[in-house]
Amino acid sequence: MQDQQPSATPASAADTTPKVTGIGGIFFFSENPEQTRDWYARNLGLEVNEWGATFESRV
């Protein structure tokens, strides 16, 4: 039987390390991006620039 090697990082340090919980996005293409940005801002309350919008999930 092989000896088990100890973890390189103590459990207490690993418990405080931030973890990635998700990555991705939703992409829409529009023939009228200005009108689409206005719709998002007006109906969803998102601050939108020429590159899109970001928001935090409340999950």
PDB file of N, CA, C and O in Angstrom:
ATOM      1  N   MET A   1       0.843  -1.176   0.000  1.00  0.00           N
ATOM      2  CA  MET A   1       0.000   0.000   0.000  1.00  0.00           C
ATOM      3  C   MET A   1       0.891   1.242   0.000  1.00  0.00           C
ATOM      4  O   MET A   1       1.876   1.306   0.736  1.00  0.00           O
ATOM      5  N   GLN A   2       0.541   2.227  -0.827  1.00  0.00           N
ATOM      6  CA  GLN A   2       1.348   3.440  -0.918  1.00  0.00           C
ATOM      7  C   GLN A   2       0.962   4.416   0.183  1.00  0.00           C
ATOM      8  O   GLN A   2      -0.193   4.494   0.599  1.00  0.00           O
ATOM      9  N   ASP A   3       1.965   5.156   0.641  1.00  0.00           N
ATOM     10  CA  ASP A   3       1.685   6.216   1.608  1.00  0.00           C
ATOM     11  C   ASP A   3       0.950   7.351   0.922  1.00  0.00           C
ATOM     12  O   ASP A   3       1.286   7.718  -0.203  1.00  0.00           O
ATOM     13  N   GLN A   4      -0.040   7.903   1.581  1.00  0.00           N
ATOM     14  CA  GLN A   4      -0.761   9.050   1.018  1.00  0.00           C
ATOM     15  C   GLN A   4       0.065  10.300   1.258  1.00  0.00           C
ATOM     16  O   GLN A   4       0.563  10.532   2.360  1.00  0.00           O
ATOM     17  N   GLN A   5       0.204  11.096   0.216  1.00  0.00           N
ATOM     18  CA  GLN A   5       0.944  12.339   0.315  1.00  0.00           C
ATOM     19  C   GLN A   5       0.056  13.412   0.940  1.00  0.00           C
ATOM     20  O   GLN A   5      -1.131  13.480   0.620  1.00  0.00           O
ATOM     21  N   PRO A   6       0.595  14.246   1.818  1.00  0.00           N
ATOM     22  CA  PRO A   6      -0.218  15.339   2.375  1.00  0.00           C
ATOM     23  C   PRO A   6      -0.537  16.364   1.292  1.00  0.00           C
ATOM     24  O   PRO A   6       0.219  16.541   0.337  1.00  0.00           O
ATOM     25  N   SER A   7      -1.648  17.019   1.461  1.00  0.00           N
ATOM     26  CA  SER A   7      -2.062  18.053   0.516  1.00  0.00           C
ATOM     27  C   SER A   7      -1.054  19.189   0.527  1.00  0.00           C
ATOM     28  O   SER A   7      -0.511  19.529   1.579  1.00  0.00           O
ATOM     29  N   ALA A   8      -0.799  19.780  -0.635  1.00  0.00           N
ATOM     30  CA  ALA A   8       0.146  20.889  -0.735  1.00  0.00           C
ATOM     31  C   ALA A   8      -0.389  22.133  -0.039  1.00  0.00           C
ATOM     32  O   ALA A   8       0.387  22.969   0.424  1.00  0.00           O
ATOM     33  N   THR A   9      -1.717  22.260   0.036  1.00  0.00           N
ATOM     34  CA  THR A   9      -2.348  23.412   0.674  1.00  0.00           C
ATOM     35  C   THR A   9      -3.133  22.941   1.883  1.00  0.00           C
ATOM     36  O   THR A   9      -3.960  22.037   1.767  1.00  0.00           O
ATOM     37  N   PRO A  10      -2.888  23.543   3.051  1.00  0.00           N
ATOM     38  CA  PRO A  10      -3.677  23.144   4.225  1.00  0.00           C
ATOM     39  C   PRO A  10      -5.164  23.377   3.980  1.00  0.00           C
ATOM     40  O   PRO A  10      -5.538  24.303   3.261  1.00  0.00           O
ATOM     41  N   ALA A  11      -6.008  22.547   4.570  1.00  0.00           N
ATOM     42  CA  ALA A  11      -7.455  22.656   4.362  1.00  0.00           C
ATOM     43  C   ALA A  11      -7.982  24.030   4.756  1.00  0.00           C
ATOM     44  O   ALA A  11      -8.878  24.556   4.096  1.00  0.00           O
ATOM     45  N   SER A  12      -7.441  24.619   5.819  1.00  0.00           N
ATOM     46  CA  SER A  12      -7.938  25.922   6.250  1.00  0.00           C
ATOM     47  C   SER A  12      -7.689  26.994   5.181  1.00  0.00           C
ATOM     48  O   SER A  12      -8.528  27.874   4.988  1.00  0.00           O
ATOM     49  N   ALA A  13      -6.555  26.933   4.490  1.00  0.00           N
ATOM     50  CA  ALA A  13      -6.269  27.900   3.424  1.00  0.00           C
ATOM     51  C   ALA A  13      -7.141  27.624   2.209  1.00  0.00           C
ATOM     52  O   ALA A  13      -7.617  28.559   1.565  1.00  0.00           O
ATOM     53  N   ALA A  14      -7.356  26.352   1.886  1.00  0.00           N
ATOM     54  CA  ALA A  14      -8.172  25.997   0.724  1.00  0.00           C
ATOM     55  C   ALA A  14      -9.620  26.440   0.929  1.00  0.00           C
ATOM     56  O   ALA A  14     -10.297  26.794  -0.036  1.00  0.00           O
ATOM     57  N   ASP A  15     -10.096  26.424   2.157  1.00  0.00           N
ATOM     58  CA  ASP A  15     -11.478  26.812   2.437  1.00  0.00           C
ATOM     59  C   ASP A  15     -11.742  28.287   2.165  1.00  0.00           C
ATOM     60  O   ASP A  15     -12.885  28.666   1.911  1.00  0.00           O
ATOM     61  N   THR A  16     -10.713  29.126   2.210  1.00  0.00           N
ATOM     62  CA  THR A  16     -10.894  30.561   2.016  1.00  0.00           C
ATOM     63  C   THR A  16     -10.564  31.007   0.598  1.00  0.00           C
ATOM     64  O   THR A  16     -10.730  32.181   0.264  1.00  0.00           O
ATOM     65  N   THR A  17     -10.101  30.094  -0.233  1.00  0.00           N
ATOM     66  CA  THR A  17      -9.750  30.439  -1.606  1.00  0.00           C
ATOM     67  C   THR A  17     -11.010  30.627  -2.433  1.00  0.00           C
ATOM     68  O   THR A  17     -11.853  29.730  -2.470  1.00  0.00           O
ATOM     69  N   PRO A  18     -11.166  31.781  -3.106  1.00  0.00           N
ATOM     70  CA  PRO A  18     -12.354  31.985  -3.956  1.00  0.00           C
ATOM     71  C   PRO A  18     -12.407  30.953  -5.069  1.00  0.00           C
ATOM     72  O   PRO A  18     -11.377  30.530  -5.593  1.00  0.00           O
ATOM     73  N   LYS A  19     -13.604  30.561  -5.414  1.00  0.00           N
ATOM     74  CA  LYS A  19     -13.811  29.578  -6.478  1.00  0.00           C
ATOM     75  C   LYS A  19     -14.631  30.199  -7.605  1.00  0.00           C
ATOM     76  O   LYS A  19     -15.481  31.056  -7.362  1.00  0.00           O
ATOM     77  N   VAL A  20     -14.378  29.772  -8.815  1.00  0.00           N
ATOM     78  CA  VAL A  20     -15.178  30.201  -9.952  1.00  0.00           C
ATOM     79  C   VAL A  20     -16.506  29.466  -9.885  1.00  0.00           C
ATOM     80  O   VAL A  20     -16.533  28.239  -9.780  1.00  0.00           O
ATOM     81  N   THR A  21     -17.600  30.201  -9.944  1.00  0.00           N
ATOM     82  CA  THR A  21     -18.917  29.563  -9.874  1.00  0.00           C
ATOM     83  C   THR A  21     -19.626  29.559 -11.221  1.00  0.00           C
ATOM     84  O   THR A  21     -20.666  28.918 -11.368  1.00  0.00           O
ATOM     85  N   GLY A  22     -19.086  30.255 -12.189  1.00  0.00           N
ATOM     86  CA  GLY A  22     -19.689  30.227 -13.513  1.00  0.00           C
ATOM     87  C   GLY A  22     -19.001  31.188 -14.448  1.00  0.00           C
ATOM     88  O   GLY A  22     -18.335  32.136 -14.031  1.00  0.00           O
ATOM     89  N   ILE A  23     -19.179  30.918 -15.717  1.00  0.00           N
ATOM     90  CA  ILE A  23     -18.645  31.796 -16.746  1.00  0.00           C
ATOM     91  C   ILE A  23     -19.499  31.577 -17.991  1.00  0.00           C
ATOM     92  O   ILE A  23     -19.963  30.467 -18.248  1.00  0.00           O
ATOM     93  N   GLY A  24     -19.692  32.595 -18.724  1.00  0.00           N
ATOM     94  CA  GLY A  24     -20.488  32.433 -19.934  1.00  0.00           C
ATOM     95  C   GLY A  24     -21.237  33.711 -20.247  1.00  0.00           C
ATOM     96  O   GLY A  24     -20.929  34.774 -19.707  1.00  0.00           O
ATOM     97  N   GLY A  25     -22.198  33.602 -21.103  1.00  0.00           N
ATOM     98  CA  GLY A  25     -22.968  34.770 -21.476  1.00  0.00           C
ATOM     99  C   GLY A  25     -24.058  34.414 -22.447  1.00  0.00           C
ATOM    100  O   GLY A  25     -24.158  33.294 -22.946  1.00  0.00           O
ATOM    101  N   ILE A  26     -24.850  35.392 -22.688  1.00  0.00           N
ATOM    102  CA  ILE A  26     -25.928  35.272 -23.674  1.00  0.00           C
ATOM    103  C   ILE A  26     -25.633  36.314 -24.733  1.00  0.00           C
ATOM    104  O   ILE A  26     -25.407  37.480 -24.409  1.00  0.00           O
ATOM    105  N   PHE A  27     -25.632  35.915 -25.982  1.00  0.00           N
ATOM    106  CA  PHE A  27     -25.272  36.817 -27.057  1.00  0.00           C
ATOM    107  C   PHE A  27     -26.435  36.959 -28.031  1.00  0.00           C
ATOM    108  O   PHE A  27     -26.965  35.970 -28.537  1.00  0.00           O
ATOM    109  N   PHE A  28     -26.817  38.190 -28.280  1.00  0.00           N
ATOM    110  CA  PHE A  28     -27.868  38.486 -29.247  1.00  0.00           C
ATOM    111  C   PHE A  28     -27.269  39.369 -30.335  1.00  0.00           C
ATOM    112  O   PHE A  28     -26.451  40.247 -30.059  1.00  0.00           O
ATOM    113  N   PHE A  29     -27.678  39.129 -31.546  1.00  0.00           N
ATOM    114  CA  PHE A  29     -27.246  39.962 -32.660  1.00  0.00           C
ATOM    115  C   PHE A  29     -28.470  40.692 -33.184  1.00  0.00           C
ATOM    116  O   PHE A  29     -29.570  40.142 -33.229  1.00  0.00           O
ATOM    117  N   SER A  30     -28.261  41.935 -33.577  1.00  0.00           N
ATOM    118  CA  SER A  30     -29.378  42.757 -34.003  1.00  0.00           C
ATOM    119  C   SER A  30     -28.981  43.579 -35.219  1.00  0.00           C
ATOM    120  O   SER A  30     -27.827  43.980 -35.368  1.00  0.00           O
ATOM    121  N   GLU A  31     -29.950  43.818 -36.078  1.00  0.00           N
ATOM    122  CA  GLU A  31     -29.703  44.708 -37.208  1.00  0.00           C
ATOM    123  C   GLU A  31     -29.720  46.164 -36.757  1.00  0.00           C
ATOM    124  O   GLU A  31     -29.243  47.043 -37.476  1.00  0.00           O
ATOM    125  N   ASN A  32     -30.268  46.425 -35.569  1.00  0.00           N
ATOM    126  CA  ASN A  32     -30.313  47.775 -35.023  1.00  0.00           C
ATOM    127  C   ASN A  32     -29.837  47.742 -33.568  1.00  0.00           C
ATOM    128  O   ASN A  32     -30.657  47.755 -32.650  1.00  0.00           O
ATOM    129  N   PRO A  33     -28.512  47.699 -33.350  1.00  0.00           N
ATOM    130  CA  PRO A  33     -27.993  47.578 -31.989  1.00  0.00           C
ATOM    131  C   PRO A  33     -28.361  48.754 -31.077  1.00  0.00           C
ATOM    132  O   PRO A  33     -28.542  48.559 -29.875  1.00  0.00           O
ATOM    133  N   GLU A  34     -28.473  49.949 -31.614  1.00  0.00           N
ATOM    134  CA  GLU A  34     -28.838  51.108 -30.791  1.00  0.00           C
ATOM    135  C   GLU A  34     -30.235  50.923 -30.206  1.00  0.00           C
ATOM    136  O   GLU A  34     -30.451  51.173 -29.020  1.00  0.00           O
ATOM    137  N   GLN A  35     -31.175  50.489 -31.027  1.00  0.00           N
ATOM    138  CA  GLN A  35     -32.544  50.259 -30.565  1.00  0.00           C
ATOM    139  C   GLN A  35     -32.575  49.119 -29.539  1.00  0.00           C
ATOM    140  O   GLN A  35     -33.324  49.181 -28.564  1.00  0.00           O
ATOM    141  N   THR A  36     -31.763  48.083 -29.760  1.00  0.00           N
ATOM    142  CA  THR A  36     -31.696  46.965 -28.818  1.00  0.00           C
ATOM    143  C   THR A  36     -31.125  47.422 -27.475  1.00  0.00           C
ATOM    144  O   THR A  36     -31.650  47.040 -26.429  1.00  0.00           O
ATOM    145  N   ARG A  37     -30.065  48.230 -27.482  1.00  0.00           N
ATOM    146  CA  ARG A  37     -29.497  48.767 -26.240  1.00  0.00           C
ATOM    147  C   ARG A  37     -30.522  49.612 -25.500  1.00  0.00           C
ATOM    148  O   ARG A  37     -30.641  49.517 -24.278  1.00  0.00           O
ATOM    149  N   ASP A  38     -31.264  50.439 -26.234  1.00  0.00           N
ATOM    150  CA  ASP A  38     -32.296  51.265 -25.604  1.00  0.00           C
ATOM    151  C   ASP A  38     -33.369  50.398 -24.958  1.00  0.00           C
ATOM    152  O   ASP A  38     -33.842  50.704 -23.863  1.00  0.00           O
ATOM    153  N   TRP A  39     -33.755  49.315 -25.633  1.00  0.00           N
ATOM    154  CA  TRP A  39     -34.778  48.419 -25.092  1.00  0.00           C
ATOM    155  C   TRP A  39     -34.294  47.782 -23.788  1.00  0.00           C
ATOM    156  O   TRP A  39     -35.038  47.744 -22.808  1.00  0.00           O
ATOM    157  N   TYR A  40     -33.045  47.276 -23.767  1.00  0.00           N
ATOM    158  CA  TYR A  40     -32.493  46.683 -22.550  1.00  0.00           C
ATOM    159  C   TYR A  40     -32.468  47.690 -21.402  1.00  0.00           C
ATOM    160  O   TYR A  40     -32.827  47.363 -20.270  1.00  0.00           O
ATOM    161  N   ALA A  41     -32.046  48.899 -21.700  1.00  0.00           N
ATOM    162  CA  ALA A  41     -31.973  49.928 -20.659  1.00  0.00           C
ATOM    163  C   ALA A  41     -33.363  50.277 -20.141  1.00  0.00           C
ATOM    164  O   ALA A  41     -33.568  50.388 -18.932  1.00  0.00           O
ATOM    165  N   ARG A  42     -34.298  50.445 -21.035  1.00  0.00           N
ATOM    166  CA  ARG A  42     -35.652  50.861 -20.656  1.00  0.00           C
ATOM    167  C   ARG A  42     -36.428  49.738 -19.953  1.00  0.00           C
ATOM    168  O   ARG A  42     -37.072  49.985 -18.934  1.00  0.00           O
ATOM    169  N   ASN A  43     -36.375  48.535 -20.471  1.00  0.00           N
ATOM    170  CA  ASN A  43     -37.206  47.447 -19.962  1.00  0.00           C
ATOM    171  C   ASN A  43     -36.547  46.592 -18.886  1.00  0.00           C
ATOM    172  O   ASN A  43     -37.235  46.019 -18.041  1.00  0.00           O
ATOM    173  N   LEU A  44     -35.227  46.502 -18.910  1.00  0.00           N
ATOM    174  CA  LEU A  44     -34.540  45.654 -17.946  1.00  0.00           C
ATOM    175  C   LEU A  44     -33.707  46.445 -16.946  1.00  0.00           C
ATOM    176  O   LEU A  44     -33.181  45.886 -15.984  1.00  0.00           O
ATOM    177  N   GLY A  45     -33.591  47.747 -17.180  1.00  0.00           N
ATOM    178  CA  GLY A  45     -32.827  48.586 -16.264  1.00  0.00           C
ATOM    179  C   GLY A  45     -31.328  48.346 -16.309  1.00  0.00           C
ATOM    180  O   GLY A  45     -30.618  48.682 -15.361  1.00  0.00           O
ATOM    181  N   LEU A  46     -30.837  47.766 -17.403  1.00  0.00           N
ATOM    182  CA  LEU A  46     -29.404  47.493 -17.521  1.00  0.00           C
ATOM    183  C   LEU A  46     -28.670  48.701 -18.077  1.00  0.00           C
ATOM    184  O   LEU A  46     -29.155  49.379 -18.982  1.00  0.00           O
ATOM    185  N   GLU A  47     -27.499  48.958 -17.524  1.00  0.00           N
ATOM    186  CA  GLU A  47     -26.634  49.985 -18.091  1.00  0.00           C
ATOM    187  C   GLU A  47     -25.882  49.328 -19.237  1.00  0.00           C
ATOM    188  O   GLU A  47     -25.061  48.437 -19.020  1.00  0.00           O
ATOM    189  N   VAL A  48     -26.160  49.763 -20.441  1.00  0.00           N
ATOM    190  CA  VAL A  48     -25.617  49.111 -21.634  1.00  0.00           C
ATOM    191  C   VAL A  48     -24.692  50.074 -22.370  1.00  0.00           C
ATOM    192  O   VAL A  48     -25.005  51.253 -22.537  1.00  0.00           O
ATOM    193  N   ASN A  49     -23.534  49.547 -22.812  1.00  0.00           N
ATOM    194  CA  ASN A  49     -22.642  50.340 -23.656  1.00  0.00           C
ATOM    195  C   ASN A  49     -22.487  49.617 -24.988  1.00  0.00           C
ATOM    196  O   ASN A  49     -23.202  48.651 -25.251  1.00  0.00           O
ATOM    197  N   GLU A  50     -21.574  50.065 -25.819  1.00  0.00           N
ATOM    198  CA  GLU A  50     -21.447  49.447 -27.140  1.00  0.00           C
ATOM    199  C   GLU A  50     -20.975  48.002 -27.079  1.00  0.00           C
ATOM    200  O   GLU A  50     -21.097  47.273 -28.064  1.00  0.00           O
ATOM    201  N   TRP A  51     -20.433  47.571 -25.932  1.00  0.00           N
ATOM    202  CA  TRP A  51     -19.924  46.205 -25.782  1.00  0.00           C
ATOM    203  C   TRP A  51     -20.920  45.292 -25.073  1.00  0.00           C
ATOM    204  O   TRP A  51     -20.701  44.083 -25.002  1.00  0.00           O
ATOM    205  N   GLY A  52     -21.987  45.840 -24.559  1.00  0.00           N
ATOM    206  CA  GLY A  52     -22.990  45.019 -23.865  1.00  0.00           C
ATOM    207  C   GLY A  52     -23.223  45.509 -22.461  1.00  0.00           C
ATOM    208  O   GLY A  52     -23.038  46.689 -22.163  1.00  0.00           O
ATOM    209  N   ALA A  53     -23.628  44.601 -21.598  1.00  0.00           N
ATOM    210  CA  ALA A  53     -23.934  44.939 -20.221  1.00  0.00           C
ATOM    211  C   ALA A  53     -23.462  43.815 -19.304  1.00  0.00           C
ATOM    212  O   ALA A  53     -23.346  42.665 -19.729  1.00  0.00           O
ATOM    213  N   THR A  54     -23.195  44.147 -18.064  1.00  0.00           N
ATOM    214  CA  THR A  54     -22.885  43.132 -17.078  1.00  0.00           C
ATOM    215  C   THR A  54     -23.824  43.292 -15.900  1.00  0.00           C
ATOM    216  O   THR A  54     -24.307  44.389 -15.619  1.00  0.00           O
ATOM    217  N   PHE A  55     -24.073  42.211 -15.228  1.00  0.00           N
ATOM    218  CA  PHE A  55     -24.896  42.256 -14.026  1.00  0.00           C
ATOM    219  C   PHE A  55     -24.558  41.058 -13.170  1.00  0.00           C
ATOM    220  O   PHE A  55     -24.007  40.071 -13.658  1.00  0.00           O
ATOM    221  N   GLU A  56     -24.887  41.143 -11.889  1.00  0.00           N
ATOM    222  CA  GLU A  56     -24.609  40.061 -10.970  1.00  0.00           C
ATOM    223  C   GLU A  56     -25.857  39.205 -10.799  1.00  0.00           C
ATOM    224  O   GLU A  56     -26.976  39.709 -10.711  1.00  0.00           O
ATOM    225  N   SER A  57     -25.633  37.917 -10.756  1.00  0.00           N
ATOM    226  CA  SER A  57     -26.719  36.979 -10.495  1.00  0.00           C
ATOM    227  C   SER A  57     -27.034  36.976  -9.003  1.00  0.00           C
ATOM    228  O   SER A  57     -26.130  37.146  -8.185  1.00  0.00           O
ATOM    229  N   ARG A  58     -28.262  36.793  -8.648  1.00  0.00           N
ATOM    230  CA  ARG A  58     -28.643  36.753  -7.235  1.00  0.00           C
ATOM    231  C   ARG A  58     -28.883  35.331  -6.765  1.00  0.00           C
ATOM    232  O   ARG A  58     -29.668  35.103  -5.844  1.00  0.00           O
ATOM    233  N   VAL A  59     -28.224  34.389  -7.380  1.00  0.00           N
ATOM    234  CA  VAL A  59     -28.382  32.979  -7.014  1.00  0.00           C
ATOM    235  C   VAL A  59     -27.550  32.646  -5.826  1.00  0.00           C
ATOM    236  O   VAL A  59     -27.553  31.502  -5.371  1.00  0.00           O
TER     237      VAL A  59
END
